Amino acid sequence: MKTYKVALTRTYLVQIKAESKTEARGFSEFFIGDCRDLSNEIDRMENKFSIENIEPVLNEAFEVYPIRD
């Protein structure tokens, strides 16, 4: 099998309570990070692939706005 590196972008909408927009942004970037392989051995065998490594390289909030409670 050949090895490929794929750049993958994901977007999350996080509803968070914090003291300020700056804290909301920082906490969201720091504490949200589900970066794991969800395939199982059967998936890998049937589809002939293996995920060798997942490296988180960017987790940046781009917009923060207040919502009404």
For each residue, the residues with C-beta under 8 A, 3 or more apart:
1: 48 49 50
2:
3: 52
4:
5:
6:
7:
8:
9:
10:
11:
12: 32
13:
14: 28 32
15: 67
16: 24 27 28
17:
18: 21 23 24 27
19: 23
20: 23 24
21: 18 24 25 64 65 66
22: 25 26
23: 18 19 20 26 27
24: 16 18 20 21 27 28 64
25: 21 22 28 29 61 64
26: 22 23 29 30
27: 16 18 23 24 30 31
28: 14 16 24 25 31 32 61
29: 25 26 32 59 60 61
30: 26 27 59
31: 27 28
32: 12 14 28 29 59
33: 56 59
34:
35: 54 56
36: 54
37: 51 54
38:
39: 43 44 49 51
40: 43 44
41: 44 45
42: 45 46
43: 39 40 46 47
44: 39 40 41 47 48 49 50
45: 41 42 48
46: 42 43
47: 43 44
48: 1 44 45
49: 1 39 44
50: 1 44
51: 37 39 54
52: 3
53:
54: 35 36 37 51
55:
56: 33 35 59
57:
58:
59: 29 30 32 33 56
60: 29
61: 25 28 29 64
62:
63:
64: 21 24 25 61
65: 21
66: 21
67: 15
68:
69:
